[in-house]
Amino acid sequence: MLHRASPIDRVVILNDATTARGGATGLALLSIRLLRARGVAVTYIVGDDGESDELEALGVEIVAMGGKQLVAERRLTALTRGICNTRAEAGVAEWIAGNDTPRTIYHVHGWSKILSPSIFSALRPVASRTYTHAHDYFLACPNGAYMDYPHEAPCTRVPLGLSCLGTNCDKRSYPQKLWRSARRVALDKARGPASWRPTIMIHEAMAPAMERAGYDSQNLVALRNPAVAFSSERVRAEDNSLFCFIGRVEREKGIEDALAAAAKAGVRLRVIGDGPLREELAARWPDVEFTGWASRDQVSELVRDARCVVVPSRYPEPFGLVIAEAAQSGIPVIVSDTALLAADVANLGLGLSTTTRDIDAFAAAMERIRDLPRDEIESMSRRGFAGTSRLASTDEAWADGLMALYETSLVEAA
């Protein structure tokens, strides 16, 4: 596809890691590929060693900070560097001083695992050309999820308010919560009273949670993540009886709820993915198939006989890529009612939304999908596969959205 010449000199992508092990890095790398395909020069400022044959082959300038993930650092080092990574701050400031132009755009994807809030201090002189992507809630909530983990309930507190600070909501401990709160304060201080470009949310329903943390509603913009179907051919869900769970096998993803509900409903469940609970749960549920980690091509084969994909995350999933990937493959979905895509799934007739932590309700939803007439399941499947549901963007539409935002900042700065 041909694209018009861009007025942008260069886009500088800032992110913690070079290798994708999570959504933020995967999307940062995808944006680089799409920008290079359009002839846009790209610099990748990355927190780790920056080794990537692919990016070098694409002609991407890589500026590596040489850091480690906080979980791999010594405790004291992680505590201090997680709040202020002076090396990364200096590296970003140095690149800007030596290379910035009035038509250079900056885009921060991931910063919480290596780069730290201090990079925003270095970016403040170019704030009017800097976008920050909210792949999660770390820009707002200290624990990044608006989730009270000990009570396993979504959180509606005001971040850094007295109720927030007095609540142990962290996965690990209250001291960890206080440290993350200090990091959130450091983020506000580093960003300061600058004229930043809009924060990019991955779903428009993130806005109330961002506003609760003090973000101006006028400076928030939604750009849904791109998603690609697992299969290029429609999965004939109406011919199938299998239910699938796809994702990390850990408590917050709701895997235990899925296992209990499937047993109660009497449906067959396949668990595709790996995680800390896999061995334990596989031993406890010998009749359930646990595949372990699977490549994308393998997932495509493993969902061929799926009637439904269940996405029972216990925390408020800000997007839920699996939901879109499954629906676009023609597989109906059952999603937790806390997921931001839940209303879309129900309204568009792509599956069901329910309180998946309530095993009776979850099992009833499974039974409903199991017992739906063939023509209703087929209609649900075809609606998702048609690609008109707009649960997610296509790669090209996502790239168009990014370019439109980038170019708007140049127009407004002119």
N, C-alpha and C positions, 0 to 999 in steps of 0.2 A: 504494500500500500504506500502511495506517495503522500508526503506531508509537506506543507508549505514551510519555507524557511522561518526559523524562529529568531526573534530579537534577543534571545538569551545568549549570553557569552558562555556561561558554564553553570551547571548545577552541582553544588557541593552536598553530598549525602553524608550525614553523620550518624554512626551507629556503633553499638558495642562490639559486635562480632562479625567475622568474615564468613563463617560457616553457619548455615541456617539450622538451628535446633528449636526454633520457635517462630511465631507468626511475624514479629516485627522484623527480624533479619530476613526472613523469606520475602517479605514485601519490599524491604529496602533493596535487596538484590534484584527482584523483579523490576522495580522502578529503574534501576540502572540499565538492565537489558532493554527495556522499552525506550528509554531516553536515547541510548546509543543507536537503537534501530532508527531513530528519527534524526540522527546526526548531531545530537546535542552532546557537547563535551561534558564529561563527568569527572569529578574528584570524589574519592571515597575516603573520608577520614574515619578511621576505625580504631576501636579501643585495643584490639589484640595485635597479633603479628602481621596481619594483612596478607598472608600468603594465599594467593588464588591465581591459578593458571588461567581460569576462565576470565576473570576481570582483566588480567594483563592482555589476553588475546583480544578483548573488546576495546583495548586502548584506553582503559580507565586509569587515571592517576590515583595511586593508592598511597595514602599518608597514614602510616601505622604508628599508634602510640605505644605498642609493645607491652600492653598491660595484660593482666589475668582476670578472669571472672572472680568476683568477690568470694564466691564459695571455695575457690582454690587458693585464696590468700590466707596468711596467718591472721588470727582473729583480730589482733590490734591493728594490723595493716588494713584489713577489710573495713573495720569500724571507721578509721580516719579517711581512707581513700574513697570509701563509698559516699562520703559527704563532700569531700573536696579532693579531686584528683588533680593536683597541681601540674603534673606533667602533661595531662591531656589539655588542661586549660591553656598552658603555655604553648602547646603545639598548635592548637586551634588559632590562638591569637597571632602566632608567628605566620601561619599560612595566610591569614586575612591581611596582615600587614604587608606581606610580600606579593600577594596575588589578586586581591579583591579589585573588582571593577564595578561601576554603577549598574552593570547588567548581569551581575553574578547573583544567583539564588542559592539560599541555604535551606536545607530540609533535615530536621532532626527526627530520627526514627526511634532508636533505642539508646538510652543513656543511663539506666538504673543499675546495670550489671558491671560496668567498667568505667565509663566516661565520667559519671557523676554530675550533679547539678552545676558544678563549677564551669562546665563548658559554656553555660548560658552567659556567664560574666564576659567571656571572650567574644561571644556572639552579639552582645548588646550594641556595639557600634553599627552592626548591620541588621539590627532587629527588624527594620522596615522591609527587609527582604528575606526574613527567616520564618519558615513554617515549622511547626512542631506537630508530630502525628501522635494522636492519642490512641494507641493500639490497645491500651488498657486504661486503668484509672490512676496510675501512679502520679500523673500530673495533678491529681486532686486528692486522692485518698492515700494515707500513709502506707497501708498494706496493699494498695494497688487493685483492690477488688470490690470495695464497698461490701465486705463480707465479715461478719462476726464469726470467725472460725470455731472458737470453743463452743459457741452456742449453735453453730451450723445454721445461721440465719442471715439473710441480707441485712445490711446496715443502712439506716436512714439518718445517721447523725451528721452534724456539720463537721467536716474535717478540721481538726485542730481546735475545735470548741472544747469547753470543759468536759462535756459528756464524752466526747471522743477521747480526749487525753486520759480520762479516768477509766477507760474501758480497755481490758485486755482482749483485743480482737485478733491478735496475730496467731499464725499457725504454730510458731515456736514458743514464744514467751512474752511476758509483759516488757522486760528490758528491750527485747527486739522491737516491740511496738514503739517504745519511747525513742529508740535510735531511728527508726523509720520516720517518726514524727519530726525529729531534729533534721533529718534529711529533707523532709517536705518544707520545713522553715527555710533551710538553706536554698532550696529551689526558688522560693519566692524572693529571697534576698538576691540571688544571682540574676534572676530575670529583671528585677527592679521595675521602676516606672518607665519602661521603654515601650515604643510603639511596635509591638510584635505583629507579624502577620497572623491571620486567624489560625486557631488550633484546629487541626483536621481530625474530626471524629469518624469512626468507622461505621457508625449508625446514628441517625438523627435523634434516636431516643436516649442517647448518652447526655444530651444537653442539660436536662434538669440536674443530673448528678454533678456535672461540671459547674453549672451555675451555683449550686449549693456550696461549692468550694471557693466561690468568688470570681469565677470566670465570667466575663461580659458576654451576654447572649449574642450581642452584635459582632463578637469576635470569635464565633464558633461556626464552623462549616462542616457539613457531612459529606463524606465521599465513601460510599460503601466499597468494601474490599472486592477485588476480583475473585471469581471462583470458576473452576473448570470441572465439568462433570467427571465422575470416575470412569464413565464409559461413553464412547462415541455412539454406541447403539443403546436404544432404550432398554432398560432392564424390565422384563415382562413380570412386574410384581404380582400381577393377577394370577400367574401360574405358580407362584412360590408360597412357601409357608414359613421360611426362616426369618428370625429377627436378628439384627446385627447391632453390636456396640462397636464404635470405631474411635479410638483415642487412647490417652494415657490411662493406664490401669491404676488409678489412685482414688482415694476417698472423695475428693472434691469434685471429681468428674461423675460421681453418682453410680459407679460400677456396681457397688453392693446393692443399691436400690434396684438396678436393672436385673441383677441375678435373682433377687427375692421376688420381684414382680413377675418375671418370666416363669419362675417355678410355680407361683400361685395361679398364673393364667394357663399353665400347661403348654407353653409354646417353647420351641427350640431356639436357643440363643447361641450366637457365635460372637466371641470377643476378639476383635482385631486390634492389636496394639500391645504395648509393653509398659511396665511401670513397677513401682515398688510392691504392689499387692498381687502381682500376677501369680507367683508361685504359690503363695498362701491360698488365694482364691481358687486356683486350679485344683489344689488338693481338697478343698472343702466342697467343690462343685464338680465332681468327676464326670458328670453327664454333660457338662458344658464344654464346648470346643474353644480352647484358648490358642490362637494362632501365633502369638508373639508378634514382634515387630514385623511389618510388611511394607514392601516398597509400593509405590503408587500403582505400578503394573500389577502387582500381586493383589492389592486391594480391589482393583478392577475385576479380577477373576473371583475374589472371595465374596463380592456382593452380587454376583450374577444370579444367585438363587435366593436373593433377599426379597421379602415381602415388605419389610419395614426396617428403618434405621432408627434407633433410639438415642436421644441426646439428653441425658438426665442430669446435667451439671447442677451441683448444689449451690454454686455461686452465680451471681447475675452475669451470665455470659454476654459480653458486649457485642459479639457478632456470632460466632459459632460457625466456622467455615464448613465443618462437616454437614451442617444442616443444608447449606446451599449446594454443596457437592452432591449430596445424596438426592435431593429434590430434582436437581438438574439431570441426574442420571435416570430419573423416572421412578425413584424409590420413595414411597410415602415415609413421613417422619413422625415420631412422637418426641416432643421437646418439652423441657421444663418450662413452666409458666413464668420463671424469672428470666429466661433468655430474651434478649431484646428482639430477636426474630420471631418470638412465639406468636405475637399478634399477626404478623405477616403470614406465617404458616397456616394459622386458622382461617384468616380472612380470605386467603387465596385458594383455600381448599387443597393444600398440599400435605395435610396430615392433621395431627391433633396436638393440642397444648394441654398439659395437665400438671397437677402438683405431684411431681415424680417422687418427692420424698414421702408421700403418702402411698404406701405399697398397695393398698386396696384400690386407690384411684388409678395408680400406674398400671396395675394388673387389668383393671377394667378397660383402660385405653388399649392395652395390647389385645384384649379379647375382642374389642370392637373392630380393630383393624383385622384381626384374624377372621372375624365372622362377616365382614362386609361382603356384599355380593360382588361377584367377579367384575361386573360392568362398572361398579363404583370405584373399585381399586384401580381398574384400567383407566378410568377418567382421571383419577387423582394422579396416576403415573404419567399420563400424557400431558396433563397441565404442567407438571414440573419439567418434563423433558422438552416441552415446546420452547422453554427459555424466555417466556414472556412474563414470568412472575416478578422479575426485578428484585429478587432476594439479594442479588449481588451484581457487581459490575462485570463486564467482560474486560480482558486485559486492555483492549484498545480504548474502551470507554473510560477506564480508570486512568490510562495515560492521557487521554484527552482532558479529563478533569484536572489532573495535576498540571498540565501545560497551561490550561486556562487560568488556574490560580497563580502560577508563576508569572505569566505575562500580565495579569492584572496588577501585580505588585509593581511591575516596571512602569505601567501606564500611570498608576497613582503616584509614583515617585517622580515622574517626569515634570 
